[in-house]
């Protein structure tokens, strides 16, 4: 047991990976500390992040992993309609718009299935029990704010950790491009953020 001037702490989980030791210290483990949200897209960085995560939690059955894919924004023509003078026509147009939005979201989720299946396969191949893996999608009405979508989903699912991959860019792009991981670190107060390069 380690002591601090304010309260005692103990290590409840420790793992060494490629010479780096990660230790989680707490006065008692919380359920949200064992729930991990992974931002998933079709990049190699996501696959590296999944392999890293699997290395950390393999052989443990007390972790829950949520794989989250942020869908592209709904097309503007499906956001609203011009309205109608007649209340019955207005109701009918509103119902048609909702059906079109639902169909678009279903198609977007279907298009993302190969990416999500690949992510699940990486974890399963590393020995993670499929019952520990959840697949989820975040819907975006306007241009997606991916970091905020990840934070919102982590809060909704009671996840204490968010894992994302980070791609390297040429120097000029690095200066102009803001990484999701950087935004998560900036906005993610009270969350553990793992950015895997």
N, C-alpha and C positions, 0 to 999 in steps of 0.2 A: 504494500500500500504506500502510495506517495502522499505527502502532506502538503497542504497549501495553508497560508495564514488564515484563510477564511473557511475552508472546509476540506475534508479528506477526499482523495480521489483514488480510484483503482483502475488499472488497465483491464478492460473487459474484452478487448480484441486487439491482436497484434499480428502483423504480417510483414514479411520481408520480400521484396520483389526487386530484382536487378540491383541489389545493393542499397535499396532505400527501405527503411523500416517505417511503417505507418502504424501508429498506436492510437487507439481511441480511448480516451480516459474520461471517466464519469463517476459520479457518486452512485449511479445505477443506470443500466441500459434502458433506454426508452424505445418504445415500439417504432417511432418514426426514424430512429437511427438505423433500423434494420430494413427500411424501405428506401429503395434507390430508383430514381427516375433517370432514364437514359434518353437523350435527344437523338433521334434516328433520322438520317437522310441516306442518300445513296452514295456517300463518299467513302473513300478508303479510311479517312480519319475516324468515321463511325466504327468501322470494323476494328481498327486499332484500339479504340476506347472499349469496345465490347470484349476484346481479348484481354485487355488490362483488367477490366472489372472481373472477368471470369477467373483470372489468376488470383485475384484478391479473395473472392468468395467461394472458389471451388472447394468441394468437400463439406460445405456448411449448408445446412438445410433451414437455417433460421432467418435467411434474407429473402426479401421479395423484390423482384425487379420489374419495373414498369417501362416498357419500350414505348416512347411517344413520338409520333410523327406529326408535324404541323402541316396541315393541308394548305395548298395555295388559296388565295382569297377567292371568294365567290365572285363571278363575273358581274360587272356593274348592271348589266341588263336584267339580272336576277335579284337585284336588291330592292327595287321598288317599281311601281307602275304609276301611270299618270292619274289614276283614280277614275271614278265614274260618278255621274249625277245620281243615277238610280242606286239606292242602297242594296238591292238584290244583285245588280250587276257588279257593284263594288265588292260584295261578299264573294261572288263567284270568281272575280279576278284575283282577289286575295288568296282564295283557296288554290287557284291554278299556280300562282306564284310560289306558294308554300310547297306544292307538289314538285314544281320545277327545281326549287332549291334542294329539296330532299333527294331528288334524282341526281342532281349534280354532285351533292356530297357523297352519295353512295358510289357514283362512278369514280370520284376522286379517291375514295378509300380503296376501291378495287384496283385502281392504277398503282396505289402504294403498296399493295399486298406483297409483290415480289421482294421489295425492300425489307418489309417487316418479317417475311419468312426467312430471308437471308440472316437477319439479325437474330432471330430465334434459333436458327440452325447453329450459328457461332456459339451461342451459350450452351445449347444442348450438346454439341460436340465436345465442349469443355467440361461436361458432367453436371451442368446445372439442370435440376429437375424441372420439366416443363410446367409443373404445378406452381413453381415459384415465379413464373414469367407471365406477365399481363401485357397485352397489346392495346394501345389506345391512340386516338387521334384527337388533335385539337383543331377546331374549326375557326377559320379566319373570315371575318366579314369584309374587312378592308385589308390593305397591305399588312401582312402578318408581322407582328412584333414578336419574333421568335423567342428572345430571352424572356419577355413577359409571359408568353404562352407557356413556356417551360416552368416558370416560377408559379404561375396560377395552377397548373396541373399538379405540380409537386405539393402545393398547399392543399388542393382538393383531395389528393390521394394520401396525404399525411406522410410524404417522403421527406427525410432529413438530408438527403444527398442528391445532387444532380450531377450527372456525368455527360460530358460532351467531347467530341473529337475536335481537333483544331488542325486545319490545313495550313501549310506554309505557303506564302506567296512571295513573288519577287519583291525586292526592296520598295519600288515605287508603289505597287499595290498594297504593300504592308502599310505605307504611310496614308493611303486613301481609304483603306478597308477596315472596318471595325469588326472584330471577331465576336461571335455569339458568347464565347467563353469570357471575354473581357467585360461584356455587358452584364453577364451573370454575376461575375465577381463584384462588379460595381453595385448592382441592384439587389443581390441575394443575401441581404442581412439575415443572420440566424440560420443559414443553410451551409452545408458543406458542398463546395463546388470543386469537381475534379475536371480539369481541362487536360486532355490527353493528346499529345502531339505525335 
